[in-house]
Protein backbone atom coordinates (compact mmCIF):
# COMPACT_ATOMS: atom_id res chain seq x y z
CA UNK A 1 0.00 0.00 0.00
CA UNK A 2 2.86 2.33 0.76
CA UNK A 3 4.18 1.58 -2.68
CA UNK A 4 1.02 3.06 -4.22
CA UNK A 5 1.29 6.20 -2.12
CA UNK A 6 4.90 6.64 -3.08
CA UNK A 7 4.06 6.53 -6.75
CA UNK A 8 1.25 8.99 -6.25
CA UNK A 9 3.62 11.71 -5.03
CA UNK A 10 5.59 11.70 -8.30
CA UNK A 11 3.17 13.63 -10.48
CA UNK A 12 3.31 13.54 -14.27
CA UNK A 13 2.77 16.63 -16.42
CA UNK A 14 -0.88 16.90 -17.42
CA UNK A 15 -0.16 16.19 -21.10
CA UNK A 16 1.89 13.09 -20.23
CA UNK A 17 -0.86 11.71 -18.02
CA UNK A 18 -3.45 12.38 -20.74
CA UNK A 19 -1.30 10.67 -23.36
CA UNK A 20 -0.82 7.66 -21.07
CA UNK A 21 -4.59 7.34 -20.51
CA UNK A 22 -5.24 7.61 -24.26
CA UNK A 23 -2.55 5.07 -25.16
CA UNK A 24 -3.62 2.49 -22.58
CA UNK A 25 -7.35 2.79 -23.34
CA UNK A 26 -6.69 2.61 -27.09
CA UNK A 27 -4.82 -0.65 -26.65
CA UNK A 28 -7.79 -1.97 -24.68
CA UNK A 29 -10.12 -0.72 -27.41
CA UNK A 30 -8.17 -2.69 -30.00
CA UNK A 31 -7.91 -5.95 -28.04
CA UNK A 32 -10.97 -6.18 -25.74
CA UNK A 33 -13.16 -8.77 -27.41
CA UNK A 34 -16.01 -10.71 -25.84
CA UNK A 35 -18.58 -8.20 -24.58
CA UNK A 36 -18.95 -6.11 -21.40
CA UNK A 37 -18.14 -8.87 -18.91
CA UNK A 38 -14.90 -9.69 -20.71
CA UNK A 39 -14.10 -5.97 -20.88
CA UNK A 40 -14.18 -5.78 -17.09
CA UNK A 41 -11.63 -8.59 -17.02
CA UNK A 42 -9.37 -6.79 -19.49
CA UNK A 43 -9.73 -3.55 -17.50
CA UNK A 44 -8.80 -5.24 -14.25
CA UNK A 45 -5.75 -6.86 -15.82
CA UNK A 46 -4.53 -3.51 -17.19
CA UNK A 47 -5.56 -0.95 -14.58
CA UNK A 48 -5.32 -3.00 -11.38
CA UNK A 49 -2.73 -5.71 -12.05
CA UNK A 50 -0.30 -4.08 -14.47
CA UNK A 51 -0.51 -0.33 -13.81
CA UNK A 52 -1.84 -0.29 -10.24
CA UNK A 53 -3.84 2.88 -10.87
CA UNK A 54 -6.31 1.56 -8.29
CA UNK A 55 -6.65 -1.56 -6.16
CA UNK A 56 -9.16 -4.41 -6.41
CA UNK A 57 -11.47 -2.88 -3.83
CA UNK A 58 -11.66 0.52 -5.51
CA UNK A 59 -12.12 -1.17 -8.87
CA UNK A 60 -14.95 -3.34 -7.55
CA UNK A 61 -16.57 -0.26 -5.97
CA UNK A 62 -16.56 1.44 -9.37
CA UNK A 63 -17.93 -1.67 -11.10
CA UNK A 64 -20.71 -1.88 -8.50
CA UNK A 65 -21.64 1.76 -9.10
CA UNK A 66 -21.78 1.29 -12.86
CA UNK A 67 -23.94 -1.83 -12.45
CA UNK A 68 -26.54 0.38 -10.75
CA UNK A 69 -26.50 3.02 -13.51
CA UNK A 70 -28.25 2.68 -16.87
CA UNK A 71 -25.97 2.53 -19.87
CA UNK A 72 -22.90 0.54 -21.02
CA UNK A 73 -21.31 -0.64 -17.75
CA UNK A 74 -17.84 -1.40 -19.13
CA UNK A 75 -17.61 1.96 -20.90
CA UNK A 76 -18.74 3.70 -17.72
CA UNK A 77 -16.04 1.92 -15.73
CA UNK A 78 -13.46 3.12 -18.26
CA UNK A 79 -14.83 6.67 -18.11
CA UNK A 80 -14.71 6.54 -14.31
CA UNK A 81 -11.08 5.39 -14.25
CA UNK A 82 -10.14 8.12 -16.73
CA UNK A 83 -11.99 10.65 -14.57
CA UNK A 84 -10.11 9.60 -11.43
CA UNK A 85 -6.80 9.56 -13.25
CA UNK A 86 -7.06 12.77 -15.31
CA UNK A 87 -10.27 14.68 -14.60
CA UNK A 88 -12.66 15.68 -17.39
CA UNK A 89 -10.06 15.35 -20.13
CA UNK A 90 -8.95 11.99 -18.74
CA UNK A 91 -12.54 10.72 -18.92
CA UNK A 92 -12.86 11.84 -22.55
CA UNK A 93 -9.46 10.33 -23.43
CA UNK A 94 -10.35 6.99 -21.82
CA UNK A 95 -13.66 6.88 -23.65
CA UNK A 96 -12.18 7.86 -27.02
CA UNK A 97 -9.36 5.33 -26.79
CA UNK A 98 -11.66 2.46 -25.85
CA UNK A 99 -14.49 3.37 -28.23
CA UNK A 100 -12.95 4.84 -31.38
CA UNK A 101 -11.43 1.63 -32.82
CA UNK A 102 -14.75 -0.19 -32.93
CA UNK A 103 -16.59 2.96 -34.10
CA UNK A 104 -14.28 3.20 -37.12
CA UNK A 105 -14.62 -0.52 -37.83
CA UNK A 106 -18.41 -0.34 -37.69
CA UNK A 107 -18.46 2.67 -40.04
CA UNK A 108 -16.17 0.83 -42.49
CA UNK A 109 -18.41 -2.22 -42.29
CA UNK A 110 -21.48 -0.11 -43.08
CA UNK A 111 -19.76 1.32 -46.16
CA UNK A 112 -17.75 -1.59 -47.48
CA UNK A 113 -18.39 -5.11 -46.21
CA UNK A 114 -22.08 -5.34 -45.38
CA UNK A 115 -23.52 -8.79 -45.99
CA UNK A 116 -20.25 -10.76 -46.20
CA UNK A 117 -21.12 -12.87 -43.18
CA UNK A 118 -17.66 -12.66 -41.61
CA UNK A 119 -19.00 -12.65 -38.03
CA UNK A 120 -19.05 -16.47 -37.95
CA UNK A 121 -15.48 -17.16 -39.07
CA UNK A 122 -12.99 -19.26 -37.13
CA UNK A 123 -10.82 -16.39 -35.93
CA UNK A 124 -13.87 -14.64 -34.45
CA UNK A 125 -14.72 -17.84 -32.57
CA UNK A 126 -11.16 -17.87 -31.25
CA UNK A 127 -11.67 -14.34 -29.92
CA UNK A 128 -14.74 -15.49 -28.02
CA UNK A 129 -12.74 -18.33 -26.48
CA UNK A 130 -10.06 -15.84 -25.39
CA UNK A 131 -12.78 -13.96 -23.52
CA UNK A 132 -13.45 -17.13 -21.46
CA UNK A 133 -9.85 -17.09 -20.21
CA UNK A 134 -9.90 -13.35 -19.48
CA UNK A 135 -13.15 -13.49 -17.48
CA UNK A 136 -11.99 -16.61 -15.60
CA UNK A 137 -8.80 -14.80 -14.57
CA UNK A 138 -10.82 -11.78 -13.39
CA UNK A 139 -13.19 -13.96 -11.34
CA UNK A 140 -10.27 -15.81 -9.74
CA UNK A 141 -8.35 -12.67 -8.82
CA UNK A 142 -11.32 -10.62 -7.63
CA UNK A 143 -12.75 -13.57 -5.68
CA UNK A 144 -9.53 -13.96 -3.70
CA UNK A 145 -9.38 -10.30 -2.67
CA UNK A 146 -13.07 -9.43 -2.37
CA UNK A 147 -14.49 -12.61 -0.77
CA UNK A 148 -11.94 -13.41 1.97
CA UNK A 149 -14.39 -14.81 4.56
CA UNK A 150 -17.25 -17.30 4.69
CA UNK A 151 -19.96 -14.66 4.69
CA UNK A 152 -18.76 -13.00 1.50
CA UNK A 153 -18.05 -16.36 -0.13
CA UNK A 154 -21.69 -17.28 0.55
CA UNK A 155 -22.85 -13.96 -0.94
CA UNK A 156 -20.64 -14.56 -4.00
CA UNK A 157 -22.02 -18.01 -4.76
CA UNK A 158 -25.57 -17.04 -3.83
CA UNK A 159 -25.41 -14.16 -6.33
CA UNK A 160 -23.96 -16.44 -8.99
CA UNK A 161 -26.64 -19.11 -8.57
CA UNK A 162 -29.47 -16.56 -8.49
CA UNK A 163 -28.14 -14.84 -11.62
CA UNK A 164 -28.01 -18.14 -13.46
CA UNK A 165 -31.50 -19.23 -12.43
CA UNK A 166 -33.17 -15.86 -13.09
CA UNK A 167 -31.05 -14.05 -15.68
CA UNK A 168 -32.13 -10.43 -16.13
CA UNK A 169 -30.85 -6.93 -15.53
CA UNK A 170 -33.43 -6.47 -12.75
CA UNK A 171 -32.19 -9.61 -10.99
CA UNK A 172 -28.72 -8.05 -10.90
CA UNK A 173 -30.03 -4.83 -9.40
CA UNK A 174 -32.03 -6.70 -6.77
CA UNK A 175 -29.02 -8.86 -5.91
CA UNK A 176 -26.80 -5.81 -5.42
CA UNK A 177 -29.46 -4.17 -3.24
CA UNK A 178 -29.89 -7.33 -1.15
CA UNK A 179 -26.13 -7.71 -0.77
CA UNK A 180 -25.92 -4.10 0.37
CA UNK A 181 -28.48 -4.85 3.10
CA UNK A 182 -26.54 -7.90 4.26
CA UNK A 183 -23.33 -5.91 4.27
CA UNK A 184 -24.88 -3.21 6.43
CA UNK A 185 -25.77 -5.88 8.98
CA UNK A 186 -22.60 -7.99 8.82
CA UNK A 187 -19.70 -5.70 7.90
CA UNK A 188 -20.42 -2.12 8.89
CA UNK A 189 -18.12 -2.35 11.95
CA UNK A 190 -15.22 -4.21 10.34
CA UNK A 191 -14.57 -3.37 6.71
CA UNK A 192 -11.25 -1.51 6.45
CA UNK A 193 -10.49 1.66 4.58
CA UNK A 194 -11.34 2.36 0.94
CA UNK A 195 -8.52 1.85 -1.55
CA UNK A 196 -6.11 4.53 -2.80
CA UNK A 197 -6.42 6.69 -5.91
CA UNK A 198 -10.18 6.98 -5.48
CA UNK A 199 -10.54 10.76 -5.12
CA UNK A 200 -12.58 12.27 -7.95
CA UNK A 201 -11.41 15.70 -9.22
CA UNK A 202 -15.00 16.84 -9.82
CA UNK A 203 -16.99 18.97 -7.38
CA UNK A 204 -20.39 17.91 -6.11
CA UNK A 205 -21.94 21.03 -7.63
CA UNK A 206 -20.54 20.02 -11.04
CA UNK A 207 -21.98 16.56 -10.46
CA UNK A 208 -25.39 18.04 -9.70
CA UNK A 209 -25.28 20.08 -12.93
CA UNK A 210 -24.36 16.94 -14.90
CA UNK A 211 -27.32 15.01 -13.45
CA UNK A 212 -29.64 17.95 -14.18
CA UNK A 213 -28.48 18.06 -17.82
CA UNK A 214 -29.08 14.31 -18.12
CA UNK A 215 -32.67 14.66 -16.90
CA UNK A 216 -33.43 17.78 -18.95
CA UNK A 217 -32.24 16.21 -22.19
CA UNK A 218 -34.29 13.09 -21.52
CA UNK A 219 -37.44 15.23 -21.14
CA UNK A 220 -36.81 18.03 -23.64
CA UNK A 221 -35.44 16.12 -26.63
CA UNK A 222 -38.75 14.33 -27.45
CA UNK A 223 -40.60 17.65 -27.10
CA UNK A 224 -38.21 19.46 -29.45
CA UNK A 225 -38.36 16.54 -31.87
CA UNK A 226 -42.15 16.85 -32.09
CA UNK A 227 -41.88 20.59 -32.72
CA UNK A 228 -38.94 20.67 -35.14
CA UNK A 229 -38.71 18.45 -38.21
CA UNK A 230 -34.92 18.03 -38.05
CA UNK A 231 -33.55 14.64 -39.03
CA UNK A 232 -30.42 15.15 -36.93
CA UNK A 233 -32.50 16.02 -33.86
CA UNK A 234 -34.69 12.95 -34.37
CA UNK A 235 -31.61 10.73 -34.67
CA UNK A 236 -30.01 12.26 -31.57
CA UNK A 237 -33.21 11.85 -29.53
CA UNK A 238 -33.64 8.18 -30.48
CA UNK A 239 -30.10 7.19 -29.58
CA UNK A 240 -29.91 9.37 -26.45
CA UNK A 241 -33.11 7.80 -25.10
CA UNK A 242 -31.84 4.30 -25.91
CA UNK A 243 -28.60 4.97 -24.03
CA UNK A 244 -30.48 6.45 -21.06
CA UNK A 245 -33.07 3.77 -20.42
CA UNK A 246 -31.17 0.49 -20.71
CA UNK A 247 -29.94 -1.60 -17.78
CA UNK A 248 -27.80 -4.64 -18.38
CA UNK A 249 -25.38 -3.59 -21.11
CA UNK A 250 -25.12 -3.72 -24.86
CA UNK A 251 -27.30 -6.73 -25.70
CA UNK A 252 -30.24 -5.24 -23.81
CA UNK A 253 -30.12 -2.04 -25.88
CA UNK A 254 -30.68 -3.92 -29.15
CA UNK A 255 -34.49 -4.19 -28.96
CA UNK A 256 -34.69 -0.52 -27.97
CA UNK A 257 -32.59 0.47 -30.99
CA UNK A 258 -34.54 -1.80 -33.31
CA UNK A 259 -37.82 -0.16 -32.28
CA UNK A 260 -36.29 3.26 -32.96
CA UNK A 261 -34.58 2.75 -36.32
CA UNK A 262 -36.50 0.06 -38.22
CA UNK A 263 -40.09 1.42 -37.99
CA UNK A 264 -38.76 4.92 -38.79
CA UNK A 265 -37.42 3.58 -42.09
CA UNK A 266 -33.83 4.56 -41.36
CA UNK A 267 -32.63 0.95 -41.76
CA UNK A 268 -34.14 -2.37 -42.85
CA UNK A 269 -34.48 -5.43 -40.65
CA UNK A 270 -31.88 -7.26 -42.75
CA UNK A 271 -29.39 -4.39 -42.44
CA UNK A 272 -29.97 -4.32 -38.67
CA UNK A 273 -29.21 -8.04 -38.28
CA UNK A 274 -26.12 -7.83 -40.52
CA UNK A 275 -24.74 -4.95 -38.46
CA UNK A 276 -25.41 -6.80 -35.23
CA UNK A 277 -23.40 -9.75 -36.50
CA UNK A 278 -20.49 -7.44 -37.31
CA UNK A 279 -20.70 -5.81 -33.88
CA UNK A 280 -20.02 -9.21 -32.29
CA UNK A 281 -16.75 -9.48 -34.21
CA UNK A 282 -15.13 -6.16 -33.33
CA UNK A 283 -13.41 -5.20 -30.06
CA UNK A 284 -14.74 -2.54 -27.71
CA UNK A 285 -18.26 -1.75 -26.49
CA UNK A 286 -21.32 -3.15 -28.24
CA UNK A 287 -22.89 0.31 -28.04
CA UNK A 288 -20.72 1.25 -31.05
CA UNK A 289 -23.36 -0.61 -33.05
CA UNK A 290 -24.90 2.88 -33.05
CA UNK A 291 -22.10 4.03 -35.39
CA UNK A 292 -23.16 1.42 -37.94
CA UNK A 293 -26.84 2.33 -37.63
CA UNK A 294 -26.08 6.04 -37.93
CA UNK A 295 -23.93 5.45 -41.03
CA UNK A 296 -26.66 3.47 -42.79
CA UNK A 297 -29.24 6.08 -41.81
CA UNK A 298 -27.29 9.25 -42.70
CA UNK A 299 -23.67 8.56 -43.68
CA UNK A 300 -20.67 9.63 -41.62
CA UNK A 301 -22.61 12.52 -40.05
CA UNK A 302 -25.24 10.09 -38.82
CA UNK A 303 -22.48 7.91 -37.34
CA UNK A 304 -21.10 10.84 -35.33
CA UNK A 305 -24.53 11.94 -34.10
CA UNK A 306 -25.66 8.42 -33.13
CA UNK A 307 -22.41 7.56 -31.35
CA UNK A 308 -22.26 10.78 -29.33
CA UNK A 309 -25.96 10.53 -28.45
CA UNK A 310 -25.89 6.94 -27.19
CA UNK A 311 -22.78 7.47 -25.03
CA UNK A 312 -23.64 10.94 -23.69
CA UNK A 313 -25.94 9.60 -20.91
CA UNK A 314 -23.09 7.38 -19.66
CA UNK A 315 -20.82 10.42 -19.38
CA UNK A 316 -23.39 12.58 -17.64
CA UNK A 317 -24.34 9.87 -15.13
CA UNK A 318 -20.76 8.89 -14.21
CA UNK A 319 -19.65 12.51 -13.82
CA UNK A 320 -22.84 13.30 -11.93
CA UNK A 321 -22.75 10.43 -9.46
CA UNK A 322 -19.05 9.83 -8.77
CA UNK A 323 -18.42 12.92 -6.59
CA UNK A 324 -21.22 11.78 -4.26
CA UNK A 325 -20.17 8.13 -4.48
CA UNK A 326 -16.69 9.01 -3.27
CA UNK A 327 -18.11 10.68 -0.16
CA UNK A 328 -20.64 7.91 0.51
CA UNK A 329 -18.11 5.09 0.28
CA UNK A 330 -15.97 6.65 3.03
CA UNK A 331 -18.70 6.17 5.67
CA UNK A 332 -18.29 3.04 7.77
CA UNK A 333 -21.80 1.73 7.09
CA UNK A 334 -21.45 2.40 3.36
CA UNK A 335 -18.12 0.57 3.26
CA UNK A 336 -19.76 -2.39 4.99
CA UNK A 337 -22.47 -2.44 2.35
CA UNK A 338 -19.86 -2.19 -0.41
CA UNK A 339 -17.90 -5.09 1.07
CA UNK A 340 -20.91 -7.34 0.46
CA UNK A 341 -21.90 -5.68 -2.84
CA UNK A 342 -18.39 -6.29 -4.20
CA UNK A 343 -18.70 -9.98 -3.38
CA UNK A 344 -22.05 -10.05 -5.20
CA UNK A 345 -20.44 -8.35 -8.22
CA UNK A 346 -17.90 -11.17 -8.40
CA UNK A 347 -20.77 -13.66 -8.19
CA UNK A 348 -22.57 -11.95 -11.08
CA UNK A 349 -19.30 -12.04 -13.02
CA UNK A 350 -18.97 -15.76 -12.24
CA UNK A 351 -22.48 -16.38 -13.57
CA UNK A 352 -21.66 -14.42 -16.72
CA UNK A 353 -18.56 -16.57 -17.18
CA UNK A 354 -20.95 -19.44 -17.81
CA UNK A 355 -23.71 -17.54 -19.63
CA UNK A 356 -23.14 -15.87 -22.06
CA UNK A 357 -19.32 -16.12 -22.23
CA UNK A 358 -18.92 -19.91 -21.92
CA UNK A 359 -22.16 -20.99 -23.61
CA UNK A 360 -21.50 -18.83 -26.69
CA UNK A 361 -17.88 -19.99 -27.04
CA UNK A 362 -17.22 -23.53 -25.77
CA UNK A 363 -18.93 -26.13 -27.94
CA UNK A 364 -16.33 -28.87 -28.40
CA UNK A 365 -13.37 -30.40 -26.58
CA UNK A 366 -11.11 -28.45 -28.96
CA UNK A 367 -12.74 -25.20 -27.83
CA UNK A 368 -12.21 -26.14 -24.19
CA UNK A 369 -8.58 -27.05 -24.88
CA UNK A 370 -7.97 -23.66 -26.47
CA UNK A 371 -9.64 -21.94 -23.50
CA UNK A 372 -7.38 -23.87 -21.10
CA UNK A 373 -4.28 -22.96 -23.10
CA UNK A 374 -5.30 -19.29 -23.17
CA UNK A 375 -5.95 -19.32 -19.43
CA UNK A 376 -2.56 -20.91 -18.74
CA UNK A 377 -0.76 -18.34 -20.92
CA UNK A 378 -2.59 -15.49 -19.21
CA UNK A 379 -2.39 -16.61 -15.58
CA UNK A 380 0.78 -18.70 -15.40
CA UNK A 381 2.67 -17.53 -18.48
CA UNK A 382 1.97 -13.90 -17.53
CA UNK A 383 1.47 -12.94 -21.19
CA UNK A 384 -0.34 -9.65 -21.83
CA UNK A 385 -3.98 -10.07 -22.87
CA UNK A 386 -3.44 -8.82 -26.43
CA UNK A 387 -0.95 -11.64 -27.06
CA UNK A 388 -3.42 -14.18 -25.71
CA UNK A 389 -6.15 -12.69 -27.91
CA UNK A 390 -3.91 -12.93 -30.98
CA UNK A 391 -2.98 -16.53 -30.12
CA UNK A 392 -6.63 -17.53 -29.65
CA UNK A 393 -7.69 -15.87 -32.92
CA UNK A 394 -5.01 -17.70 -34.90
CA UNK A 395 -5.76 -20.99 -33.14
CA UNK A 396 -9.48 -20.53 -33.78
CA UNK A 397 -8.77 -19.96 -37.47
CA UNK A 398 -6.61 -23.07 -37.54
CA UNK A 399 -9.29 -25.18 -35.86
CA UNK A 400 -11.88 -24.00 -38.39
CA UNK A 401 -9.68 -25.22 -41.27
CA UNK A 402 -9.23 -28.74 -39.85
N, C-alpha and C positions, 0 to 999 in steps of 0.2 A: 504493500500500500504506500509505503514511503517512496518507493520507486516512482509511482505515478505522480506524487506531489512534487518530486524533484524535477521531473520532466515538465511539469506544468509551469514552473518558474521561468524556464527558458522559453521566452515568447518569440514566435516567428513574426517577421513583417507581415502586414495584412495581406499583401499580394501573394506572398509565398504560401500562406495558409490557404488562401482561396484557390491557388493553383493546385495545391495538394488535394483539397477536397474534390476539385473538378477531375483531376487525374484518377484518383481512387474510385470515385463513383462512375466514371466513364468505363473503367475496366470492369466494374461490376455490371454495368449496362450492356457490355459486349459479351459477357460470359454467364450471366445469371439466367439459366434456362429452368423450366419446370414449374412456373407459377408462383403465387405469392408465398406459399409455405416454404418452398425451396429458396426463395429470395431471402427469407429471414435467416435461413441457414448460411447462405453466402455472406450476408451482412455480418452475422455473428463471427464467422471465420475471419473476415477482414477487419472489422472495427473493434472487436473484443479481443480475439486471439492474437492477430498479427500486429495491429497498430496500438492496441490498448488505449483507445480514445475514451472508452468507458468500460466499466466492469460488467460482469454477467447480471448483477442485480439491477444496475441502472438500465441496462439494455432490456431486461425483462419488464421493468417498470414502463419503459417507453412502448414496448410491444403491447402490454396490457392496455395502456391508454389508447393506442391506435385501434385495438380490437373493439373498444367501446364506441369509437367515432365512425360515422358513415364515410364511405370512400375506400380507396385502394390502400389497404393496411400496410403493405410492404413499402409503397411509395411514401406514405406518411411517416414511417419509421426512418426512411432515408432523409426526408425533409427535416425531421426532428433532430437527427444526428448532425446534419449540416447546420441547423440553427444553433445548436449547442456549441458547435465547433467554430463557426464563423459568422454568427448573426444572420441578418436578413440575406446578405449576399451569399453567405455559406449555404443557406437553405436553397436558394435559387440554383447555385452551382451544383449542389448534390442532386437536385431534381433534374437539371439539364443533363448532367453526366449519365445518370441512370436511365433517363427516358429517351434522350435524343437518338441513340442508335436504333432502337426499335421503331421510333417514329419514322425515321428515314427509310428503314426497310419496308415498313407498311405502305409508305407513299410510293416507293419504287414498285412494290407488288401491285398496287392499284393501277399504275401506269403501264407496267411492262409484262408481268408474268401471271396475270389473273387466269385462273382456270387450268393451270398446268398440273395441279394435284400433287405438288411436291411436299405437302405436309405429312404424308404417310411413308416417306422414304426411310431407309435403314438408318441413316445418320441421325435423323430426327428422333427415331426410337432410342438410339444410343444416348441422346441428350436427356431423354426422359429417365433413362436408367441412371445416369449420373446424378439426377436430382434425388433419387432414392438414397444414394450414398451421402449426399450433402445433408439431407434432412435427418438421416440416422445419426450422423455426427453431431448435429445441433441438439437433437434430443438427448443423446448420451452426455454431452458436455453440460447442457443446461440442467439436466436432471440431477447430476452430481452436485452442482453448486446451489440449486434452488429448491431441492427436496432432500435436505440432509437429515430429517428425522421422520419417525413413523407417521406422524400426523400429516405432514406435507406429502409423503409418499402415498398415503391413502387418498389425499385430495387429488394428486396427479393421476392415479389409476382410476379413481372414480370419475374424473372429468373425461379421461380417455374413453372409458366404457360408455358413458352417457352420450358422448359425441358420436360414437359409432352406432349406437342403437337409435338415436334420434338426431340424424344429421340435418342441421339447419343453422342459419345465422342467429336466429332467436335462441336456440339451445345454447349457443356459445355465450351470448349475452347473459342468459339466466345462470349459466354455470359460473361465470365470472362474478356475478352479483352474489350468488350463494357462497362462493369461496371467500369473497370479501367479508360476509357475515361470520363465517367460521373463523377467519383470521382475526376479526375483532374480538371474538371470544377467547381464542387460544393463544394468540401471539402478541397482543397489544402491549404486554409488559416485558417481552423478551424478544426483540427483533433486530437489534443492532442499529447501526447508522446507515443512511443511504450512501450509495457509492459516490466516488469522485467524478469530477467533470460533468456534473449534472446541472450547474447553474445556467439559466437561460438568459441571454442578453437582450431580453424584450421586457418592457415594463407592463404591468398589469393594465394600465390605461390603454396602451397600444393593443393588448390582447382583447380588451373590451370593444375597441373600435373594430378590430378584425371580425369578431363575432357578430357585431351589429351589421357590418357590410355583408356578411354571409346571409343573414336573415333577410335584409332588405332586398338583395338581389333575388333571393328565392321567391319573394312576394311580388316584386315590381317587374321582373322580366316577363312573366306571362301577361301582365297588364299592358306593358308597352308593346308586346308582340301583337296583342289584339287591336291596338290602336294604330300601329305603324306597319305597313306592308313591306318590311325590309327582310330580304332573304337571310342576310347575315345575322340579324337580330333573332330571327326564328331558329336558325341553326345554333346560335349561342345559347338561347333559352333551353332548347331540347337537351343539349349535352350538359349544360350546367345543372339542370334539374336531375338528369340521370346520375351525375357524379355526387349530387347532394343527398339522394334518397336511398342509396344502396348500402346495405350492411352485408358483409361476408365476402367482399373482394370481387375480382374481375368477372368470374363466371356468373355471378348473380346479376351483374349489370346488363348482361346480354339480352334478356327479355325486355328490359326497360328500353334499351337502345332500339331493339327491333320494332317495338310499338311506336317509337318516335320517327324512325327513318323510312320504314317500308310503307306504311299507310300514306305517308306524306308524298310518296312517289320519288323520293330522293335516291332510292336504291332498290333494286329488285330482291326478291327472296333468294334467288340463286347467287347473286353478287354478295349478299350478306353471308351466306353459308361459306362461299369460297374464301372470303376475307377472314372469317372466323378460323377456318382451317390454317390459313397462313399465320394468324396470330399465335397459334399453338407452337409454331416452328421457330419463332424469333425470340431472342432473349429480352429481358426487361418486363415491365408491367403489362398485363393484358389490356389495361385501359388505353394503351396506344392503338388498339383496334379503332378508336375514334379517328385517328389520323387517316386510316384507310377509308372509313365511311365518309369523312369530310372530303377526301380527294375525289371519290366517286361522285359525291353530290355536287361539288363546286371547285374542283381542281385544287391547286396548291393552297389557294386562299382558304378554301373550305377546310383543308387539313389543319392549317394554323388555328383557325377559329375553333374547330371542334376539339383539338387537343388542349388549347388553353382553357376552354370552357369546362371540360370534364375534369381537369386537374385543379382548377381554381378553388373549388370547395375544400379540397384536401389542404391546400395552403392556408386558407383562411381559418379553418378549424384547428389545425396544428398550432399556428401562430397565436390564435385566440385562446386556446386552452392551456398550452404549456406553461405560461407564467404562473397560472393558478395551480397547476399540477405540481410544479416545483415546490410551492409553499405547502400544499396539502401533504405531500409525501414526507415532509420533515416532521410532522406530528406523530407522536408515538402510536396512537391508535390507527392512524392511516398507514404507518409502516407495518403494523401488524396485519392489517387487511391486505396490503400489497404482498406480504410474505406468502399468504395463502393464494392470492390471485396469481402470483408468478408460478406457483406450483400447478395451478389449474391451466395456465397458458402452456406449460410444458406438456400437460396431459392432452390438451387440444392439438398440439403439434404432433404428439405421438399418434393420436387418432388419424390425423391427416397423413402421417407417414404410410398408414395402410390405405386409406381412401381419401383423396384420389391418387396420391403419388404412387403407391405400390400397385394398386389395381389397374392403373392405366399404363403401367410400364412392364411389370413382371408377368410374363405369360408362359414362359418355357424355362427348362433348367438352364439353357444357355443364357437367358436374360438374368436369372438369379446369379449365375457364375460371374457375369460381367458386373453386376451390382456388388458382389463380394470383392472382386478385384478392385473396383473403384473405391470401395470403402477402405480396403487395406492400404491403397496408395495414399488416400487422403488422411487417414488416422495414424497409420503406423509408418508409412513412407514419408509423411509430412510434405507431400507435394502440394503446391498451390492449387486452388480449385480450378483455375482455367486450364491447367495441364490435365487434370482429371477429366474435365469436360471434353477436351480435345481427344484424349485417349478413348473415352466412351463413344464419342461420335464416330471415330474411325473404326472402332471395334464393332459398333452397331452396323456400319456400312458393310464391313466384312462378313458379319453374320447373315446379312440380308442376301449376300451373293452366293452363300453356300447352298 
